[in-house]
Amino acid sequence: MVNCGNYFYIFAHNHYKTKLNTIIGTYECKVDAKGRLMIPSALKKQLANSLQDGFVLKRSVFQPCLELYPMTEWNLMMQKINKLNRFVKKNNDFIRRFTAGVKVVEVDDLGRLLIPKDLVGFSKISKDIVLSSAVNIVEIWDKDLYENAIAGDDDEFANLAEDVMGSSNDDNDGIS
């Protein structure tokens, strides 16, 4: 029986590892004075399976925005991070900084998400915001900062795309 239970666990674990929950879209909305935002219905539908489990909201590592992880995606990330040796100082420093300001958040019965004040301050969120999909998470941006982040030279982006994805055909499926 124990072996059967372990087998099931391994199957379920691998199932979640290989399942990629992509989120699609960019949505403009507003935040009220208390830091609450109404999740747009199209995004809410995509996140329907995650609404009951909740989300983790954290500071982005590279940008002045927030990252909203469905709990299943956060747990996968924590599995990776938990493999780091905490007796290596740089690993410990990374874990501390990566998890700084992390909050568990839920969407309320009215479809609103509360952004804690410290994270509003970090991301410089004002009234107008952008929710932008980033594969399996949602970035939450102040609208002006988002526009600045995506603005730029098209040739620069083309070069970046080539550097990042140009030789990326690991599956040999013809799709980069």
Disulfide bonds with the S-S distance in Angstrom:
none
